[in-house]
């Protein structure tokens, strides 16, 4: 962007410099024309001296005309077009304007200097000349007029994604010239499709200021509920980056196939030029969402049995979970038998990087232990989300809503692929009954976290911080403990 600016400024300075030099040269030429003519007369004779001065005059005036045309074209196309119409003037229109204006000015200057020469004669009288030019420029003229007709229609502009040409080239339009449309493909190659080819073929355009949609396909087992699949996939997709919030994604059955329910997801993109990445992200989100909800991608029937086993099994084996829970500081007082009981009561979930695990303000009746990966605890701030803590393996979160019955206090977002173990209300109640000291250590953690939240927030009142003793009493009440 800055390099663009500085090269623009250099071009502008060069232009001003050339204009000043041009004007000065014209001024000096006319100022000393008579003097030059008289000093050349003894050498060449009067008529030849005059004639020899006509050539530099023609060159100098043509140079001025060229600079004048450049100035006017910049004024019209760079400034007016961009401000009044909001898009860049097409290169083709610009070039035609410059060519016609300069030719007209040149003919005027030429006629003024060489009054005795009729410029039109060779063009109007020579049919052979016309045929030669016509044949030589057949393709070029074809492209040129195809370019004009494309511009007249204005079906696309720079920045749009198009599919064009007999080979169905796909990419973002970089420029449209009098000869061709220049496209940058998604492999970062440049493709030039000649205007005449483009005008002959159907062109698919995804305008840059339009909400363009994409379709992504997947298949699930016949045993999975379609209503649940629609809900789970829609929620996972609408959350992904670059999926427009203006239109809710549509999840629908496109076919009842031989071995699967075949689905399509239609979603709209903020920036269509990034559709490859967004398609991939949407597929990734679908995978994670299906996995978490116990829904299954369809496979050929012979692998079905094996895959089913994998789904009904917990994310990790019970010993590993018990091991993980034993490393959580608040669970340290639990016996190994209690840890195993707790481990069997947990449910494993895996989240993609960037997915939200907990949303501030939601109701919550479970807490989570990070098994693998990392999550960020974030609160809304004026300038966007502010991270108050990063939790990794062995840390827990979600305990505040679970133990106090209040809404969730913060967003918790996965920073990388993260596997968490969910512990519900019933499992905790059972543990509390046999380990009354646990409620106390948890109330300390909650009090500390409440204080950290209040310290970073301008709005949070001191009233929202509870004393550990008060917290302990409300946990006991909430869990109906003695
Ligand atoms: P809960 O309010 O249920 O949901 C959001 C969770 O973020 C919250 O429980 C805590 O587990 C966690 N959390 C909030 N504040 C902090 C903090 N300051 N440090 C660590 N974790 C926190």
Boltz pocket constraint, residues with backbone or C-beta under 6 A from the ligand:
constraints:
  - pocket:
      binder: B
      contacts: [[A, 358], [A, 364], [A, 366], [A, 377], [A, 388], [A, 389], [A, 396], [A, 397], [A, 398], [A, 399], [A, 400], [A, 401], [A, 402], [A, 406], [A, 407], [A, 408], [A, 409], [A, 410], [A, 411], [A, 412], [A, 448], [A, 449], [A, 450], [A, 452], [A, 453]]
      max_distance: 6.0
